[in-house]
Every structure is written in structure tokens, then in C-alpha cells.
Amino acid sequence: MYKFSHYTEQDQQKVIDFMKENTFALITGMGEDYPVATQIPLAIKIKDGKIFLEGHMMKKTDHHLAFEKNNSVLVLFTGPHCFVNANWYTDPHMGSTWNYMTVHAKGKITFMDEEGTRNAVKAVSDKYAGTTSESAFDNLPKEYIDHMVKAILGFTIEVETFENVFKLSQNRDEASQKNIIEQLKKRGDANSAAIAHEMENRL
């Protein structure tokens, strides 16, 4: 990671909140010849002060087979990011850069039994599809769920360590930061607006 103390968020709760806001994460591990990865929506749970990530994946995929052999995984949570032009600094005679927010969590993945898999699917479905619509998990035909569960595996990852980079021009003077915020707001895209908002909250 691009690790500098001024780019590191020290408030652990803010880091966990960021993870909860960006739950479509990239899980990576080591395959036979190359690293493997998959993007999966995760549920984030705190138990006895420890962080657990839960989700489900298709059986017999390259990542499933790799994680069975080596259960050490790296999970990347990525948030808003955008280009920052050096012309916006009080001293523009330096390189432009990219502002972004990310969390890297390392831990061990454990696969669930069938009951655990059902509960993992239900948790994600209830969160995003709701519990009252026709497509809610509890409203799906039993035959459909039984067939689906045979093809997937629920999992949990106990997070052992996690690091973050919230790179938001903290190394620039206040005048430069204010101008960066103003310029990002002018762009009108969601990523630039989100970074501007995060920067503004820190001034």
C-alpha cells in the first residue's frame, strides 16, 4: 500500500463505516500459477471486538478451489477516487496526483455448511432486496433455493489485520485543499463530489 501517516485514518470506527459503505469487495488469494480474485458483496459483522466478513460464491470456480487450498486472503474495499490537477495547488510546479480511499483487510476464509450458506444468502438478499417484496428470500420457492444452494458456498473471513489509505491531499496547504475542493465540485461527477465532500469534512 501507499503508506504514509498523513494518509492513514486513525479512527477505526470510520474505517469500519467505510467498509460497510463499500461492501462490493475484491477478494484475492493465490492459485496454482497466478493470483485469483473475485468481487463479492459482503456482510460485515463485529463479534467480541473482531471483524468478520460473510458472503457466498459459486462452487468449483478458480477462486473457490484456490481458497480451499490456501485460506489466506486479501480483501480490498475501494471507494471514491479522482484525478487531482497540480494546477490547483498554490505552487503548481509539481506532479499531479490521484486522491482515493481504500481498505485492505487480511484474514482466513472458512467455508460454511449448507445451513450456513442459506443464512449467508438470506442475509445479503434481505439487505439489498428487502424482506417484503416478491423476490425476498423468504418468498422464493423452496425448490429454487434448494437447487441454488447446491451450486454455492457460504463463507466467513475473520479479519486478522487491516490497513487503510484515505489519500485526500492532506499534505497540501489549506489554500490548495480549498481550491481542490472547489475544482472537484465543478466537475459534476459522483467520484469527484465524494472526494470533495470527504476533504471538506477534514478541514
Summary of the structure (lengths in Angstrom):
residues: 203
radius of gyration: 20.2
end to end distance: 24.6
largest distance: 65.5
contacts: 585
relative contact order: 0.19
helix: 38%
strand: 35%
